[in-house]
Amino acid sequence: MQAQPAFAAAAPMPSPSTLGTLPTNSAVPTVAPAATGGTFTHTIASGESLYTIARRYDVTTQALVLANGLSSPDKIVVGQKVIIPGRADLLATKAPAPVQVASTNPAPPPLQQTLPTAAPNTLQTAATPAPTPQQAAPASAPTQVANVPAAEPAMSGNTKFRWPVSGRVLTDFAASRGTGINIEASEGSAIKAAENGTVIYVGSGVEGYGNLILIRHPNGYVSAYAHLKSMSVAKGANVSRGDTIGAAGMTGSVTQPQLHFELRKGATPVDPMPLLAS
């Protein structure tokens, strides 16, 4: 049992009926008293500790324990309100955003969450900032006509996509956890565009995929070509079915030359095998 504060000795003894309403040997942590005027409180979120809360508000853990009458720093629960001592200044400002607690085993993000979507704005160039008063053209200056972007290519007329490279399928759609297929290819083999389209991504910024190209097609599909040794197209370029866009390699998380190929309908990966010409 915790020792009562020294000043409690002078307080009148509670009546038996009052004592009968108190829980005995309660394991529930002490709940912070309700905030009074001039006192800022914080509601504990999942994953937070008294230490992270103290660091967040620039106070000490001991100060939080004393201000809230806690028996121990670890005796807190989600949803509990705790008083932040000495931070009444926060009442007039917005409380800081909650601290994000990282998972100990974060799952790798799916490709559709890490790659640019197939939205048309992926090809839009940055908007030109409005001219400052010093840069503004005189009223008599002729009207400037914006450049018209190149027209998007049309489908080739084929009912199915062409294979981007010839080779044995090393990993099918199911084995790839619903992302795509891996096709065996000798290093340096030419990788071909599966259909007419516009290149919307060229780079190596997606972990595990190595050098990667994305092509948006007029029929709403996006094709992905990963683990490339080299890439021979630029973002924004229009390509035709069968055009060489790069060379097979083993960049990223593979140990032998191959092509990881995906087809996405919008943002959803689909099995490319039924959609490829035999």
ABEGO torsion letter per residue (X at the ends): XBBBBAAAAABBBBBAAAAAABBBGBABBBBBBBBBBGBBBBBBBBGBBAAAAAAAAGBBAAAAAAAAGBABAABBBBGBBBBBBGAAAAAABBBBBBBBBBBABBBBBBAAAABBBABAAAABBBBBBBBBAAABBBAABBBBBBBBBBBBBBBAGBABBBBABBEBBABBAAAAGGABBBBBBBBGBBBBBABBEBBABBEAABBGAEBBBBBBBAAGBBBBBBGBABBABBBGBBBBBGBBAEBBBABEABABBBBBBBBBBEABBBBAAAABBX
